[in-house]
Amino acid sequence: PIMLILSLPASILTAAVSKRIEIPEISYTIENSGEEKSSRIAILAFILSALALIPIGNPAMAAAAAVSCIIFQRATGRKIRIMPHIVLFIFLMISSVLTPSGEVLFRILSFPVTDGAVQAAMLKSFKLSASIALSQGFSRAIAPQSGFLGQVLSLFSALLESFQSHKGSLAEKVQETLASDMHKNSRISSNNISEFTLIAITVLLILFSISDYLFL
């Protein structure tokens, strides 16, 4: 219920913006880059990295994993945007405060801020930030392939790059993005991300997960 209440403003905003947007009738064509071997390695590394994040249960280890993933994201050429991570942290902190757990540290008005809630919020935000940075980085290492998932990835990347390149209000940027030439923008191939970089972040996250299990 808490998450639904907090997400209600975003839903209302999305509905309001969608009514102001005229969606053009455009068909999109996705071209296969043919970089299958490098993509298979990147996909395997991404799966292992994502699985390594799941069992981490210590906020400090999760923070180290998040920093490592953000560095990895930057190494792949993806621009780092700090504000979404800050908003995510604040959002999860507020939602956790509303569900207190453990010893009361202090009170904000009548709401108790507990140590368990703070640790839970930090753990969730760090792991989500790590997941976001990880997916951003690997999106530059995995070339779009044929099939439904490949088309979705290619089209999403093309739409995102087009949206970021346009200026104006939110409605204007969305409408200009939908009206842009996706046939040209969708010719996306993976960057030449070294296998060492992919293996390094994978091994590092696995080590974080093992250290969290053994020592914390």
Salt bridges, closest charged atoms under 4 A:
GLU31 OE2 - HIS183 NE2 3.96
GLU31 OE2 - ARG187 NE 3.44
